[in-house]
Amino acid sequence: MKKNFTLALLVILVAVASCSFTNKSFENDDKDKLLLDLITYVLEKGHYEPKNLNDRFSSNVFDDFIDILDPTKRYFLASDIRDFEKYRFQIDDEIKNTDITVFNIVYQRLMKRMGEAEDIYKEVLDKPFDYTQDETIDVDYKDQEYAASKKQLKERWRKQLKYNTLGVFNTKVQNRISDGADEASKDKAISYRSIPKSVDVAKVELESRESTESTLDEFFDFINDLERKDCIVQYINTYVDEYDPHTYYFPPDDKEKFDIGMSGKFEGIGARLQKKPEGAKVVEIISGGPVWRAKSLEVGDEILKVGQEGEEAINIVGMRLDDAIKLIKGPKGTTVNLTVRRVDGSLEEVSIQRDVVMLEESYAKSATVKEENKKYGLINLPKFYVDFEDYTERNAATDVAKEVERLKQEGVEGIILDLRDNGGGSLKTVVDMAGLFIKDGPIVQVRSSGQRKEVHEDKDERIQWDGPLVILVNELSASASEILAAAMQDYKRAVVIGSKQTFGKGTVQNVIPLDNIVRSNEHGDLGAIKLTTQKFYRINGGSTQLEGVKSDIVVPDKYSYIDLGERDQENPLGWDKISAADYNVWDGYIDFETTIASSKKRMAENPYIKLIEENAQWLKEQQDETVVSLNYDAFKRKEQKSKKKSDHFKSLRDYDSKLTFESLQYETELFTQDSVLREKRNRWHKNLAKDIYVEEAINVLKDLKTNNIKGAERRLASVKG
């Protein structure tokens, strides 16, 4: 459906645009202006709720752009903001006239101020900090005024750097005490004066400042790597973000990353890299990839040069990491030659044949657990992945179907589908996946702006799994996750366990390549825009937008009091309701409501659940406490208080359900060749055993099964009577 709609929208856009967006029309303008005009056109013609470009719109873009460039107010001065104010209501006119004057003015001033900031932090960190002074810093920057002078700005930097360094200083002091002979002094060093004489305080203070400076050097090195085109993308997306939080412009590189995220695969060598002054450092080898198979690189190796087959190698030392990665990646079957400095310091040239690399952590995985001589299954789905170019390739729906079949072969009596932290993905995979658990019927309703609703149905009468089903969700379960959870809840096909409500993203986006809209483009790849084009609705007619899916059984977690959902985003679309679809509630359960009531009673009486609730409230209090002392003694008192409270919650980390989770047979056979995969699964299984939500899900599965048997017995007895 998504691909078909994208094509239909492109036909409309191209039909209108092909006459106006040509090389000739923009022969005197640059790529930035072309991008701005194209995006404005697509937003006006294709967005679900187009905006009026007026002074109010302009003012919002103005504030948001300044804020995204300088969120901590440590670069711009109040005088800069006054200079910019004359353009507050000009941005809408510039957008209409394909002008980027305001961007250029703000960008040039930012570059100047960031250059000055480099001098400031080096000057501040050149002098020792006095941790006996009584002073504080407010780390809630939103309502702070901009610095009135460079002197005030420097003072702001001094406090921030002292705050950053204080934590480093404290850690180093504790490490020195732990490493020394006077271990008994560790708990006594709760004030500056009580730091043991064996610790060279002046030396530790110097090392702490050097550590902070090194971190800032790396940050500014990254900033200096950014180019003007990176900043114009921020400007464009500030404008685009006024439409809704999920409409977004992808420059060419980001579009590729988005595709990789959606499909869970790419073509390359299979190594994750980190920029270092000496080159690109290997920080992870991806299981199953070319490097992993050939054992040609190790974590810690540094890539210095990159050469394509038959071409001279290019030195990548000092190069932007994204540019270096472009050279290293490439089509399946091609060869790349790397000059590598090994961990032992030796230099070596390595030839690697590129291949398709599968990101295993993106895909569905399952495990079994035994409880009272009964076996249950759990499927974890991180996202609803799909290859939009070829749906027949690996996707979330077909993978979950395979896992369900494997679990059936294992003889499981109930299945948990874990959608926690699943941010969504492909709408089509949701419809296909929901069809695994019901006979047939509607799954989701979709409506475009001003159009009649469309009902997306499962038309396959086969049911792959008709046994007990539990779905786990939390505040970060969004979009496609919410569609599936909502459909199963409306059918009463599954019991939904989790947070009070899910994320609340009830909108549909389509990705529109901008190259398809302009003829005779001389500017190269223009990227794409992810555009909100539709809203989806539950089969009962309600939208999940803002409200999310409310769990049948609410279980607190650490996010319970933290603002995370769609309702806490900037410019979300509103909630509404349409007519319900025609569907029949699942009749496979007996005592469904009794099962939910039993679980709620268990949760209310569980001391660990009460502790989780208390912990969530404490985390919220910590988040709201924004004024921090820069006095070492006050800092230590706060640390001691926090440690005491943290120890109070330690039993949550130590919780053990005593359940044993195991991989399925096909996976255990892979472990003989892949020790990394085995270690990942072992770690996952240990975490599952500590997961009280999974434990309760198993209890619910047991109740559903038991209630079915008891209900059937009662029904049979009544018939005989």
KEMILUM-628923 format. One line per 8 residues: for each residue x, y, z of C-alpha. Coordinates in Angstrom, 1 decimal. Each point is the difference from the previous one (the first is absolute). Last residue first. Layout:
BEGIN
X/Y/Z | ...
% end
This chain:
BEGIN
-27.2/-30.8/33.2 | 2.1/-1.5/-2.7 | 0.1/3.3/-1.9 | 0.8/1.9/3.3 | 2.9/-2.4/0.7 | 1.5/0.5/-3.5 | -0.1/3.7/0.5 | 1.6/-0.3/3.4
2.7/-2.2/-1.4 | 0.6/2.3/-3.0 | 0.4/3.0/2.4 | 2.4/-1.9/2.2 | 2.1/-1.0/-3.1 | -0.1/3.5/-1.5 | 0.7/1.5/3.4 | 3.1/-2.1/0.4
1.3/1.0/-3.4 | -0.7/3.7/0.5 | 1.4/-0.2/3.5 | 3.3/-1.6/-1.1 | 0.3/2.6/-2.7 | -0.6/2.7/2.6 | 2.7/-1.5/2.3 | 2.4/0.0/-3.0
-0.7/3.7/-0.6 | 0.7/0.5/3.7 | 3.4/-1.5/-0.3 | 0.7/2.1/-3.2 | -0.9/3.2/1.9 | 2.2/-1.1/3.0 | 3.1/-0.1/-2.3 | 3.0/-1.5/1.8
-0.3/-3.3/-1.8 | -0.4/1.9/-3.3 | 3.3/1.8/0.7 | 1.8/-3.3/0.4 | -1.5/-1.2/-3.2 | 1.1/3.1/-1.9 | 3.6/-0.4/1.3 | 0.1/-3.6/-1.0
-1.4/1.0/-3.4 | 2.7/2.6/-0.6 | 2.7/-2.4/1.2 | -1.2/-2.7/-2.4 | -0.1/2.5/-2.9 | 3.6/1.0/0.7 | 1.0/-3.7/0.2 | -1.1/-0.6/-3.5
1.0/-3.3/-1.7 | -1.1/-2.4/2.8 | -2.7/2.5/0.9 | -1.9/-0.5/-3.3 | -1.3/-3.4/1.1 | -1.4/1.6/3.1 | -2.0/2.3/-2.3 | -1.7/-2.7/-1.9
-0.8/-1.8/3.3 | -1.8/2.9/1.6 | 1.7/2.1/2.6 | -0.6/-0.6/3.7 | -1.5/2.0/2.9 | 0.2/-1.2/3.6 | -2.4/1.6/2.5 | 1.3/0.6/3.5
-1.9/3.4/0.0 | 3.2/1.7/1.1 | 0.0/3.6/1.3 | 3.5/1.3/0.7 | -0.5/3.2/-2.0 | -3.3/0.7/1.8 | 1.6/-1.0/3.3 | 2.3/3.0/-0.4
-2.8/2.5/0.5 | 0.9/0.9/3.5 | 3.6/0.0/-1.0 | -0.9/2.7/-2.5 | -1.5/2.0/2.9 | 3.1/-0.3/2.0 | 2.1/0.8/-3.0 | -2.1/3.1/-0.7
0.5/1.3/3.6 | 3.7/-0.7/-0.2 | 0.3/1.8/-3.3 | -2.0/3.0/1.3 | 2.3/0.2/3.0 | 3.0/-0.4/-2.3 | -1.1/2.9/-2.3 | -0.6/2.1/3.1
3.5/-0.6/1.1 | 1.5/0.5/-3.5 | -1.8/3.3/-0.5 | -1.3/0.4/-3.5 | -3.6/-0.5/1.1 | -2.6/-1.0/-2.5 | -3.3/1.8/-0.8 | -2.0/-2.2/-2.4
-1.9/-2.3/2.3 | -2.9/-1.0/-2.3 | 1.9/-3.0/-1.3 | 0.8/-1.3/3.4 | -3.6/0.4/1.1 | -1.1/-2.0/-3.1 | 2.5/-2.7/0.9 | -1.4/-0.2/3.5
-3.5/-0.4/-1.3 | 1.1/-2.9/-2.2 | 1.9/-1.6/2.9 | -3.2/0.1/2.1 | -2.0/-1.7/-2.8 | 2.7/-2.6/-0.4 | -0.1/-0.6/3.7 | -3.7/-0.5/0.0
0.4/-2.5/-2.9 | 2.7/-1.8/2.0 | -2.4/-0.3/3.0 | -2.6/-1.9/-2.1 | -3.5/0.4/1.5 | -1.4/2.5/-2.6 | 1.7/-2.0/-2.8 | -1.6/-3.3/1.1
-3.4/1.6/0.2 | 0.4/1.6/-3.4 | 1.0/-3.5/-1.4 | -3.1/-1.6/1.5 | -2.3/2.7/-1.5 | 1.5/-0.5/-3.4 | -0.5/-3.7/0.1 | -3.6/0.5/1.3
-0.6/2.3/-3.0 | 0.9/-2.8/-2.5 | -2.0/-2.6/1.9 | -0.4/-2.1/-3.2 | 2.2/0.8/-3.0 | -0.3/-1.1/-3.6 | -3.0/2.2/-0.9 | 2.0/2.9/-1.6
-2.2/3.1/-0.3 | -1.7/0.4/-3.4 | 0.8/2.9/-2.4 | -1.7/2.7/-2.0 | 2.1/3.1/0.1 | -0.7/2.8/2.5 | -0.9/3.5/-1.1 | 2.6/2.7/0.4
1.7/1.6/2.9 | 2.4/2.9/0.7 | 3.3/0.8/1.7 | 2.1/2.9/-1.1 | 3.2/0.3/-2.1 | 3.2/0.5/2.0 | 1.7/3.4/-0.2 | 3.0/-0.6/2.4
0.0/-3.3/1.9 | -1.3/-0.7/3.5 | -3.4/-1.3/-1.2 | 1.9/-2.4/-2.3 | 1.4/-1.6/3.1 | 3.1/0.3/2.2 | -0.7/2.2/3.0 | 1.4/-1.9/3.0
-2.3/-1.2/2.8 | -0.5/-3.6/-1.1 | 3.4/-0.3/-1.8 | 1.6/-2.2/2.7 | -2.8/-2.6/-0.2 | -3.5/-0.3/1.3 | -2.3/-3.0/-1.0 | -3.4/0.7/-1.4
-2.0/-3.1/-1.0 | -2.4/0.5/-2.9 | 2.5/2.6/-1.3 | -1.2/3.3/-1.5 | 1.0/0.3/-3.6 | 1.2/3.5/-1.1 | -1.9/3.1/1.1 | 2.0/2.5/-2.1
-1.0/-1.5/-3.3 | -1.4/-3.5/0.6 | -3.1/1.0/-1.7 | -3.4/-1.6/0.9 | -2.2/-1.7/-2.5 | -0.3/-3.4/1.6 | 2.2/-1.4/-2.8 | 2.7/2.3/1.3
0.8/3.1/-2.1 | 2.8/1.0/-2.3 | 0.9/3.5/-1.1 | 1.3/0.8/-3.4 | 2.6/2.0/-2.0 | 2.8/0.8/2.5 | 3.0/0.5/-2.3 | 3.5/-1.4/0.2
1.8/2.2/-2.5 | 2.8/-1.3/-2.2 | 3.6/0.7/-1.0 | 1.0/2.5/-2.8 | 2.5/-2.3/-1.7 | 2.1/2.0/-2.5 | -0.4/3.8/-0.6 | -0.4/-0.1/-3.8
-3.7/-1.1/0.1 | -1.5/-0.3/-3.5 | -3.6/-0.5/1.3 | -1.1/0.4/3.6 | -2.5/-2.1/1.8 | 1.6/-3.5/0.0 | 3.3/1.5/1.4 | -2.0/1.0/3.1
-0.4/-3.6/1.1 | -3.3/-0.2/1.9 | -0.1/-2.1/3.2 | -3.5/-0.6/1.3 | -1.2/0.6/3.5 | -3.0/-1.3/1.9 | -1.4/1.6/3.2 | -1.3/-1.4/3.3
3.1/0.5/2.2 | -1.2/-0.3/3.6 | 3.0/-1.4/1.8 | -1.8/-2.8/1.9 | -2.3/0.4/3.0 | 0.0/-0.8/3.7 | 3.0/-2.1/-0.7 | 0.0/-3.8/-0.6
-2.1/-3.0/-0.5 | -2.4/-0.5/-2.9 | -2.1/-3.2/0.2 | -0.5/-1.4/-3.5 | -2.9/-0.9/-2.3 | -2.4/2.3/1.7 | -0.8/1.1/-3.6 | 0.5/3.6/1.0
3.1/-0.9/2.0 | 1.6/-1.9/-2.9 | -0.7/2.9/-2.3 | 1.3/2.6/2.5 | 3.3/-2.0/0.6 | 0.6/-0.4/-3.7 | -0.7/3.7/-0.8 | 2.0/1.2/3.0
3.0/-1.9/-1.0 | -0.3/1.5/-3.5 | 0.1/3.5/1.5 | 1.7/-0.1/3.4 | 1.2/-2.2/2.9 | 2.2/2.4/1.9 | -2.5/0.5/2.9 | -0.1/-3.8/0.5
-1.4/-3.1/-1.6 | -0.2/-3.8/0.6 | -2.5/-2.0/-2.0 | -1.5/-3.2/1.4 | -1.4/-2.9/-2.1 | -1.8/-3.2/1.1 | -0.4/-2.5/-2.9 | -1.3/0.5/-3.5
3.3/0.4/-1.8 | 0.3/-0.3/-3.8 | -3.6/0.8/-0.7 | -1.0/-0.5/-3.6 | -2.9/2.0/-1.3 | 2.2/2.3/-2.1 | -1.8/3.3/-0.6 | 1.8/2.0/2.6
-1.4/3.5/-0.5 | 1.0/3.5/-0.6 | -3.0/2.3/0.2 | 0.2/3.3/-2.0 | -1.6/3.1/1.2 | -1.6/2.6/-2.3 | 2.2/2.9/-1.0 | 0.4/3.6/1.3
3.6/-0.7/1.2 | 0.8/-3.7/-0.3 | -1.7/-2.5/2.2 | 1.1/-3.4/1.2 | -1.8/-2.7/1.9 | 1.8/-2.9/1.6 | -0.3/-3.8/0.4 | -3.3/-0.9/-1.7
-1.0/-3.7/-0.2 | 1.3/-3.5/-0.3 | 0.6/-3.1/2.1 | 2.1/1.8/2.6 | 3.6/-0.5/1.4 | 2.2/-0.2/-3.1 | -2.1/2.7/-1.7 | 1.4/2.5/2.5
3.4/-0.5/-1.7 | -1.2/0.7/-3.5 | -1.8/3.2/1.0 | 3.0/1.1/2.1 | 2.5/-0.8/-2.8 | -2.0/2.3/-2.3 | 0.4/2.9/2.3 | 3.8/-0.1/-0.1
1.9/1.5/2.9 | -0.8/0.3/3.7 | 2.0/1.4/3.0 | 0.3/-3.4/1.8 | 1.3/0.9/3.5 | -2.2/-2.7/1.4 | -1.7/-2.1/-2.7 | 0.5/-3.4/1.7
-2.4/-2.6/-1.5 | -0.6/-2.6/2.7 | -1.2/-3.4/-1.1 | -1.9/-2.8/1.7 | -0.1/-3.8/0.2 | 3.4/-0.6/-1.6 | 0.6/-3.4/-1.7 | 3.5/0.7/-1.4
-1.6/-0.5/-3.5 | -2.4/2.8/0.8 | 2.9/2.2/1.0 | 1.6/-0.6/-3.4 | -3.2/0.9/-1.8 | -0.4/3.2/2.1 | 3.7/0.9/-0.8 | -0.6/-0.5/-3.7
-3.2/2.1/0.0 | 2.0/2.7/2.0 | 2.6/0.0/-2.8 | -2.7/0.2/-2.8 | -1.6/3.0/1.7 | 3.2/1.8/0.9 | 1.5/0.0/-3.5 | 2.6/-2.0/-2.0
-0.3/0.5/-3.8 | -3.4/-0.5/-1.6 | -0.7/3.7/0.8 | 2.6/1.1/-2.6 | 0.9/3.6/-0.3 | -1.6/0.9/3.3 | 2.2/-2.5/1.8 | -1.9/-0.5/3.3
0.4/0.4/3.7 | -2.7/0.3/2.6 | 2.3/0.6/2.9 | 1.8/-1.6/3.1 | -2.3/-3.1/-0.1 | 0.6/-2.4/2.9 | -1.8/-3.3/-0.2 | -0.6/-1.9/3.2
-1.2/-3.7/0.3 | -1.5/-2.0/2.7 | 0.6/-3.6/1.2 | -1.8/-1.8/2.8 | 1.5/-2.2/2.6 | -0.7/2.6/2.7 | 1.6/2.7/-2.0 | 2.4/-0.6/-2.9
1.3/2.9/-2.1 | 0.5/0.2/-3.7 | 1.8/2.7/-2.1 | -0.6/2.1/-3.1 | 1.7/2.5/-2.2 | -1.4/2.6/-2.4 | 2.6/2.1/-1.9 | 1.7/3.3/0.6
2.7/-1.5/2.2 | 1.2/-2.2/-2.8 | 1.0/2.9/-2.2 | 0.5/-2.0/-3.2 | 3.0/0.9/-2.2 | -0.2/-0.6/-3.7 | 3.4/-0.5/-1.5 | 3.3/1.8/-0.5
3.2/-1.9/-0.9 | 2.7/1.0/2.4 | 3.7/0.6/-0.8 | 2.3/0.8/3.0 | 3.2/2.0/-0.1 | 2.0/-0.3/3.2 | 1.8/2.4/2.3 | 1.2/-1.1/3.5
-0.9/1.9/3.1 | -1.0/-3.0/2.2 | -3.7/1.1/-0.4 | 0.4/-0.2/-3.8 | 0.5/3.0/-2.2 | -2.0/-0.7/-3.1 | 0.3/0.9/-3.7 | -3.3/-1.1/-1.5
-0.6/-1.4/-3.4 | -3.7/-0.2/-1.1 | -1.4/-2.7/-2.3 | -3.3/-0.1/-1.8 | -2.4/-3.0/0.4 | -2.8/1.9/1.7 | 0.0/3.7/-0.8 | 2.0/2.5/2.2
1.0/1.2/3.4 | 3.5/1.0/0.8 | 0.1/3.2/-2.0 | -3.4/1.2/1.3 | 1.2/-0.9/3.5 | 2.9/2.4/-0.4 | -2.4/2.8/-1.0 | -2.2/-0.6/3.0
3.1/-0.1/2.3 | 1.1/3.4/-1.2 | 3.6/-0.3/-1.1 | 2.9/0.7/2.4 | 1.8/-3.2/-1.0 | -1.9/-1.4/-3.0 | 3.0/-0.4/-2.4 | -1.3/-1.1/-3.4
1.3/-3.2/-1.5 | 0.9/-0.1/-3.8 | -2.5/-1.8/-2.1 | -0.3/-3.6/-1.4 | -2.5/-1.1/2.6 | -1.0/3.0/2.1 | 2.5/1.2/2.6 | -0.5/1.2/3.5
2.8/1.3/2.3 | 0.5/0.3/3.7 | -2.4/-2.6/1.5 | 0.7/-0.5/3.7 | -0.3/-3.4/1.7 | -1.5/0.1/3.5 | -2.6/-2.7/-0.6 | 1.5/-2.5/-2.4
0.2/-0.1/-3.8 | 0.4/-2.8/-2.6 | -1.8/-2.7/1.9 | -1.3/-1.1/-3.4 | -3.5/-0.8/1.1 | -0.2/2.9/2.5 | 1.5/2.5/-2.5 | -2.5/-1.1/-2.7
-3.1/0.2/2.3 | -1.5/-2.8/2.0 | 0.3/1.7/3.4 | 0.8/3.7/-0.3 | 3.5/0.8/1.3 | 0.0/3.0/2.4 | 2.2/2.9/0.9 | 2.3/0.2/-3.0
1.8/3.3/0.1 | 0.0/2.4/-3.0 | 3.2/1.9/-0.2 | 2.8/1.4/2.3 | -2.1/2.9/1.3 | -2.8/-2.5/0.8 | -3.4/-0.4/-1.6 | -2.0/-3.0/1.0
-0.8/-3.0/-2.2 | -2.5/-2.8/0.0 | 1.1/-3.0/-2.1 | -1.9/-2.1/-2.5 | 1.9/0.4/-3.3 | -2.7/1.7/-2.1 | -3.5/-0.4/-1.4 | -2.8/0.9/2.4
-2.6/-1.8/2.1 | -2.7/0.6/2.7 | -2.6/1.0/-2.6 | -1.4/3.0/1.7 | 3.2/1.1/1.7 | 2.0/-0.5/-3.2 | -2.5/2.1/-1.9 | 0.2/2.7/2.6
3.8/0.0/-0.2 | -0.2/0.4/-3.8 | -2.4/2.9/0.4 | 2.4/1.5/2.6 | 2.8/0.0/-2.6 | -2.1/1.6/-2.7 | -1.5/2.8/2.2 | -3.1/-1.2/1.7
-2.7/2.7/0.6 | -2.5/-0.9/2.8 | -3.7/-0.2/0.7 | -0.3/-1.9/3.2 | -0.3/2.7/2.6 | -2.7/2.0/-1.8 | -0.3/2.9/-2.5 | 2.3/2.3/2.0
2.7/-2.7/-0.4 | 0.4/0.9/-3.7 | 1.3/3.5/0.9 | 2.4/-1.3/2.6 | 0.9/-2.8/-2.5 | 1.0/2.6/-2.6 | 2.2/1.8/2.5 | 1.6/-3.2/1.2
0.7/-1.0/-3.6 | 1.5/3.4/-0.6 | 2.4/-0.8/2.9 | 1.3/-3.2/-1.5 | 0.4/1.7/-3.4 | 2.2/2.6/1.7 | 2.4/-2.8/0.9 | 0.6/-1.9/3.2
3.5/-1.2/0.6 | 0.6/3.1/2.2 | -2.8/-1.2/2.3 | 1.6/-3.5/0.3 | 3.3/1.6/1.0 | -1.9/2.2/2.3 | -1.4/-3.0/1.8 | 3.4/-1.8/0.0
1.7/3.1/1.5 | -2.9/0.2/2.5 | 0.7/-3.6/1.3 | 3.8/0.8/0.2 | -0.7/3.2/1.9 | -2.1/-2.0/2.5 | 2.8/-2.5/0.5 | 2.6/2.7/0.4
-2.2/1.7/2.6 | -0.2/-3.3/1.9 | 3.7/-0.6/-0.3 | 0.7/3.4/1.5 | -2.4/-0.7/3.0 | 1.6/-3.4/0.5 | 3.5/1.6/0.1 | -1.1/2.7/2.5
-1.8/-2.6/2.2 | 3.1/-2.3/0.3 | -1.8/-2.8/1.9 | 2.1/-1.4/2.8 | -1.1/2.9/2.1 | -3.5/-1.6/0.2 | -3.0/2.1/-1.1 | -1.6/1.1/3.2
0.4/3.8/-0.7 | -2.0/-0.2/-3.2 | -2.8/-1.9/1.6 | -1.5/-3.4/-0.2 | 3.4/-1.8/0.0 | -0.9/-2.2/2.9 | -1.5/-2.8/-2.1 | 3.2/-0.5/-1.8
2.3/0.5/3.0 | -0.3/-3.7/0.9 | 1.7/-0.9/-3.2 | 3.2/1.7/1.2 | 2.5/-2.1/-2.0 | -0.6/1.9/-3.2 | -1.9/-1.1/-3.2 | -3.4/0.6/1.6
1.1/3.4/1.3 | 1.3/1.0/-3.4 | -3.2/-1.3/-1.7 | -2.1/2.1/2.4 | 2.0/3.1/-0.8 | -0.2/-0.7/-3.7 | -3.8/-0.4/0.2 | -0.4/3.3/1.9
2.2/1.9/-2.5 | -1.9/-1.3/-2.9 | -3.3/1.1/1.5 | 1.4/3.4/0.9 | 1.3/0.4/-3.6 | -3.3/0.3/-1.7 | -1.4/2.4/2.7 | 3.2/2.1/-0.2
-0.3/0.1/-3.8 | -3.6/1.2/0.3 | 0.9/2.6/2.7 | 2.9/1.3/-2.1 | -2.1/0.1/-3.2 | -2.6/2.2/1.7 | 2.8/2.2/1.3 | 1.3/0.4/-3.5
-3.4/0.9/-1.3 | -0.3/2.7/2.8 | 3.3/1.5/-1.1 | -1.0/-0.2/-3.7 | -3.0/2.1/0.9 | -3.8/-0.3/0.5 | 0.0/-3.8/0.1 | -3.2/-1.4/-1.3
-2.9/-0.3/2.4 | -0.8/-3.3/1.7 | -3.4/-1.5/-0.5 | 1.1/-3.1/-2.0 | 3.4/-0.5/1.7 | -1.1/-2.3/2.8 | 3.5/-0.8/1.2 | 0.0/2.6/2.7
3.5/0.3/1.5 | 0.9/0.5/3.6 | 2.6/1.7/2.2 | 1.5/-0.5/3.4 | 3.7/0.0/-0.5 | 2.1/-2.9/1.3 | 0.3/-1.6/-3.5 | 2.4/2.7/-1.2
0.7/-0.8/-3.6 | 3.6/0.2/-1.4 | 0.8/2.2/-3.0 | 0.7/-1.0/-3.6 | -3.5/-1.4/-0.3 | -1.5/3.5/-0.2 | 2.4/1.1/-2.8 | -0.6/-3.2/-2.0
-3.7/0.3/0.4 | 0.0/3.7/-1.1 | 2.2/-0.5/-3.1 | -2.2/-2.7/-1.4 | -3.0/2.2/0.8 | 1.3/2.8/-2.2 | 0.0/-2.4/-3.0 | -3.5/-1.0/0.9
-1.0/3.7/0.1 | 1.3/0.7/-3.5 | -1.6/-3.2/-1.5 | -3.3/0.9/1.7 | 0.1/3.6/-1.5 | 0.5/-1.4/-3.5 | -2.8/-2.5/0.5 | -2.5/2.6/1.3
0.6/2.3/-3.0 | 0.0/-2.8/-2.6 | -3.2/-1.5/1.4 | -1.8/3.4/0.0 | 1.0/0.6/-3.6 | -1.3/-3.4/-1.2 | -2.4/1.1/-2.8 | -2.3/-2.2/-2.0
-2.7/2.8/-0.3 | -2.7/-1.8/2.0 | 2.6/-1.3/2.5 | 1.4/3.6/0.3 | -3.4/1.4/0.7 | -0.6/-2.6/2.8 | 3.4/0.8/1.4 | -0.5/3.7/0.3
-2.0/0.2/3.2 | 2.9/-0.5/2.4 | 2.6/1.7/-2.3 | 0.3/3.2/2.0 | 0.6/-2.2/3.0 | 3.3/-1.3/-1.3 | 2.0/3.1/1.2 | -1.7/-0.2/3.4
0.9/-3.7/0.2 | 3.6/0.9/-0.7 | 0.0/2.7/2.6 | -1.3/-2.6/2.6 | 3.2/-1.9/-0.8 | 0.1/-3.3/-2.0 | 2.3/-2.9/1.0 | -0.7/-1.3/3.5
-3.8/0.1/-0.1 | -0.4/-3.8/0.8 | -2.3/-0.7/-3.0 | 2.2/2.0/-2.4 | -0.7/-1.1/-3.6 | -3.2/-1.8/0.8 | -1.3/3.0/2.0 | 0.8/2.5/-2.7
-1.8/-2.1/-2.5 | -3.0/-0.6/2.3 | -0.5/3.7/0.7 | 0.1/1.0/-3.7 | -2.1/-2.9/-1.1 | -2.7/1.0/2.5 | 0.1/3.7/-1.0 | -0.3/-0.9/-3.7
-3.1/-2.1/0.6 | -1.6/2.8/2.0 | 1.0/2.5/-2.8 | -1.7/-2.2/-2.7 | 0.6/-3.1/-2.0 | -3.4/-1.7/0.6 | 0.6/-3.7/0.7 | -1.0/-3.1/-2.0
-1.7/-2.7/2.1 | 0.5/-3.5/-1.6 | 3.0/1.3/-1.9 | 0.1/-0.6/-3.8 | -0.5/3.1/-2.0 | 1.3/2.8/2.4 | 2.7/-2.2/1.5 | 1.2/-1.2/-3.4
0.2/3.6/-1.3 | 1.8/1.3/3.0 | 2.4/-2.9/-0.3 | 0.8/0.8/-3.6 | 0.4/3.7/0.6 | 2.4/-0.5/3.0 | 2.0/-2.7/-1.9 | 0.4/2.3/-3.0
1.1/2.8/2.3 | 2.7/-2.2/1.6 | 1.1/-1.3/-3.4 | 1.0/3.4/-1.3 | -1.9/2.5/-2.1 | 0.8/1.6/-3.4 | -0.9/-3.1/-2.1 | -3.0/-0.7/2.2
-2.9/0.2/-2.5 | 2.2/-1.2/-2.8 | 0.9/-3.2/1.8 | -3.6/-0.9/0.4 | -2.6/0.2/2.8 | -2.8/1.7/-1.7 | -1.5/-2.2/-2.7 | 0.9/-3.3/1.7
-1.7/1.2/3.2 | -3.6/-0.5/-0.7 | 0.2/-3.5/-1.5 | 3.0/-0.9/2.3 | -2.1/0.7/3.1 | -3.0/-2.0/-1.0 | 2.0/-2.9/-1.3 | 2.2/0.1/3.1
-3.1/-0.2/2.2 | -1.1/-3.2/-1.8 | 3.4/-1.5/0.2 | 0.2/0.7/3.7 | -3.4/-1.4/0.5 | 0.9/-3.3/-1.7 | 3.2/-0.3/2.1 | -2.0/0.5/3.3
-2.7/-2.4/-1.0
% end
